[in-house]
Amino acid sequence: MSQWHSIWLNPCSADLAVFEEIVHSLAMRFGTAKFMPHLTLVEDMEQSADALARVIETRFAGETAFSASITGVDGLPLFFRSLYAGFEPAGRLRDLKSKAIAAFGVGDLSSFMPHVSLAYGATEDQKTSAFSELRQMLAGRAIRFDEIAVVASAQSIPIEHWKIVFRHRLT
């Protein structure tokens, strides 16, 4: 099994279901990959899942679930950020990112762009056709995050092989 892992912040089951419906619908419409919607705190670390889980259990013990509002729907000319719901890099999101940087020794708070991807690899035409509908559906919606996970995922691992290997519930 791969030693490449990422740390995700996951939405509660009700919000996850909304995002999954969007991701699956867009994947069918655009011919793009399906994936589990998430907000990445740390990506692509070459460390064992057990070591990362131990860090999460100690450094994130006592963290509580919280909500953050979607500030907009946007897209970039990057495969993994082609179409996403964005959040303000402030409050609990900023706090957890800062804690993750300290805990894992990687990352940069100044470039933190919290988001939940809605499609990977969407073309400019595809994105344009979806913006209005998605902005109307998601802008301002509060999303509850209640889990931090260690995920066997990296840019070098095919999306269909990504798998959550450890879950830490936010109380």
VEXDREN-2710 file (C-alpha; in Angstrom, 1 decimal):
% VEXDREN-2710
k/r/px/py/pz
1/MET/0.0/0.0/0.0
2/SER/1.2/3.5/-0.7
3/GLN/2.8/5.6/2.0
4/TRP/1.4/8.8/0.5
5/HIS/-1.4/10.4/2.5
6/SER/-3.3/13.6/2.9
7/ILE/-5.3/15.1/5.8
8/TRP/-8.9/16.0/5.0
9/LEU/-11.5/17.9/6.9
10/ASN/-14.8/16.2/6.1
11/PRO/-18.4/17.6/6.0
12/CYS/-21.1/16.1/8.2
13/SER/-23.1/13.4/6.5
14/ALA/-26.0/15.7/5.5
15/ASP/-23.6/18.2/3.8
16/LEU/-21.5/15.4/2.4
17/ALA/-24.6/14.0/0.7
18/VAL/-25.3/17.4/-1.0
19/PHE/-21.7/17.7/-2.2
20/GLU/-21.7/14.0/-3.4
21/GLU/-24.8/14.6/-5.4
22/ILE/-23.2/17.7/-7.1
23/VAL/-19.9/15.9/-7.8
24/HIS/-21.7/12.8/-9.3
25/SER/-24.0/15.0/-11.4
26/LEU/-21.1/17.1/-12.7
27/ALA/-19.0/14.0/-13.3
28/MET/-21.8/12.5/-15.5
29/ARG/-22.4/15.8/-17.2
30/PHE/-18.7/16.6/-17.9
31/GLY/-17.2/13.1/-18.2
32/THR/-14.9/13.8/-15.2
33/ALA/-13.9/11.7/-12.2
34/LYS/-16.1/11.0/-9.2
35/PHE/-14.5/11.5/-5.8
36/MET/-15.4/12.1/-2.1
37/PRO/-15.9/15.8/-1.5
38/HIS/-13.6/17.1/1.2
39/LEU/-11.5/20.1/2.3
40/THR/-7.8/19.4/2.3
41/LEU/-5.8/20.5/5.3
42/VAL/-2.5/18.9/4.2
43/GLU/-1.7/17.2/0.9
44/ASP/0.7/14.6/-0.4
45/MET/2.8/13.6/2.7
46/GLU/5.0/10.5/2.3
47/GLN/4.3/9.1/5.8
48/SER/2.6/6.1/7.2
49/ALA/-1.1/6.3/8.0
50/ASP/-0.4/5.0/11.5
51/ALA/2.1/7.8/12.2
52/LEU/-0.3/10.5/10.9
53/ALA/-3.2/9.0/12.9
54/ARG/-1.2/9.2/16.1
55/VAL/-0.4/12.9/15.4
56/ILE/-4.1/13.6/14.8
57/GLU/-5.2/11.7/17.9
58/THR/-2.8/13.8/20.1
59/ARG/-2.7/17.2/18.4
60/PHE/-6.4/17.4/17.5
61/ALA/-7.9/15.8/20.6
62/GLY/-10.8/17.9/21.9
63/GLU/-11.4/19.8/18.7
64/THR/-15.1/20.4/18.1
65/ALA/-17.3/20.2/15.0
66/PHE/-18.1/23.6/13.5
67/SER/-19.8/25.3/10.5
68/ALA/-18.3/27.6/7.9
69/SER/-20.2/29.4/5.1
70/ILE/-19.4/29.0/1.5
71/THR/-18.3/32.4/0.1
72/GLY/-18.7/31.5/-3.5
73/VAL/-18.2/29.0/-6.4
74/ASP/-15.2/29.5/-8.6
75/GLY/-12.6/27.7/-10.7
76/LEU/-9.0/27.8/-11.6
77/PRO/-7.1/26.4/-14.5
78/LEU/-5.7/23.7/-12.3
79/PHE/-6.9/20.1/-12.5
80/PHE/-7.7/19.7/-8.7
81/ARG/-9.1/23.2/-8.4
82/SER/-11.0/23.5/-11.6
83/LEU/-14.5/23.9/-10.0
84/TYR/-15.0/24.4/-6.2
85/ALA/-17.0/25.9/-3.4
86/GLY/-14.7/28.3/-1.6
87/PHE/-14.6/29.4/2.1
88/GLU/-13.0/32.4/3.8
89/PRO/-9.5/31.4/5.2
90/ALA/-10.5/32.6/8.6
91/GLY/-11.9/31.4/11.9
92/ARG/-11.9/27.7/12.7
93/LEU/-10.7/26.8/9.1
94/ARG/-7.6/29.0/9.6
95/ASP/-7.1/27.7/13.1
96/LEU/-7.2/24.1/12.0
97/LYS/-4.9/24.8/9.0
98/SER/-2.4/26.5/11.4
99/LYS/-2.6/23.6/13.8
100/ALA/-2.0/21.1/10.9
101/ILE/1.0/23.1/9.7
102/ALA/2.5/22.9/13.3
103/ALA/1.5/19.3/13.7
104/PHE/2.8/17.9/10.4
105/GLY/5.6/20.5/9.6
106/VAL/4.4/21.2/6.1
107/GLY/2.1/23.8/4.5
108/ASP/1.8/27.5/4.4
109/LEU/-0.9/29.6/5.9
110/SER/-0.4/32.5/3.5
111/SER/-1.4/30.3/0.5
112/PHE/-4.3/28.5/2.3
113/MET/-7.4/28.5/0.0
114/PRO/-10.0/26.4/1.8
115/HIS/-12.4/24.8/-0.7
116/VAL/-14.4/21.7/-1.4
117/SER/-13.9/20.7/-5.0
118/LEU/-17.0/20.0/-7.1
119/ALA/-15.3/18.8/-10.3
120/TYR/-11.7/17.9/-11.2
121/GLY/-10.4/18.7/-14.7
122/ALA/-13.5/20.6/-15.9
123/THR/-12.9/22.7/-19.0
124/GLU/-13.5/26.4/-19.1
125/ASP/-16.7/25.9/-21.2
126/GLN/-18.0/23.3/-18.7
127/LYS/-17.3/25.5/-15.7
128/THR/-19.0/28.5/-17.3
129/SER/-22.2/26.4/-18.0
130/ALA/-22.3/25.4/-14.3
131/PHE/-21.3/28.5/-12.4
132/SER/-24.7/30.2/-12.2
133/GLU/-26.6/27.1/-11.1
134/LEU/-24.0/26.2/-8.5
135/ARG/-23.6/29.7/-7.1
136/GLN/-27.3/30.0/-6.7
137/MET/-27.4/26.6/-4.9
138/LEU/-24.4/27.0/-2.6
139/ALA/-23.4/30.6/-2.0
140/GLY/-23.8/31.5/1.7
141/ARG/-24.7/27.9/2.6
142/ALA/-23.2/26.9/6.0
143/ILE/-21.3/23.6/5.9
144/ARG/-20.7/21.6/9.1
145/PHE/-17.4/19.9/9.4
146/ASP/-17.2/17.1/11.9
147/GLU/-14.3/14.8/11.0
148/ILE/-10.5/15.0/10.2
149/ALA/-9.3/12.0/8.2
150/VAL/-6.1/10.4/7.0
151/VAL/-6.6/9.5/3.4
152/ALA/-4.4/7.4/1.1
153/SER/-4.4/10.1/-1.6
154/ALA/-1.9/12.1/-3.5
155/GLN/-1.6/13.6/-6.9
156/SER/0.4/10.5/-7.9
157/ILE/-2.4/8.1/-6.8
158/PRO/-5.3/7.6/-9.2
159/ILE/-8.5/9.2/-7.8
160/GLU/-10.4/5.9/-7.9
161/HIS/-7.8/4.5/-5.4
162/TRP/-8.2/7.2/-2.8
163/LYS/-9.3/5.8/0.5
164/ILE/-10.0/7.0/4.0
165/VAL/-7.8/5.0/6.3
166/PHE/-8.3/6.8/9.6
167/ARG/-11.2/8.9/11.0
168/HIS/-11.1/11.3/13.9
169/ARG/-14.5/12.7/14.9
170/LEU/-14.7/16.3/16.0
171/THR/-16.9/16.3/19.1
END
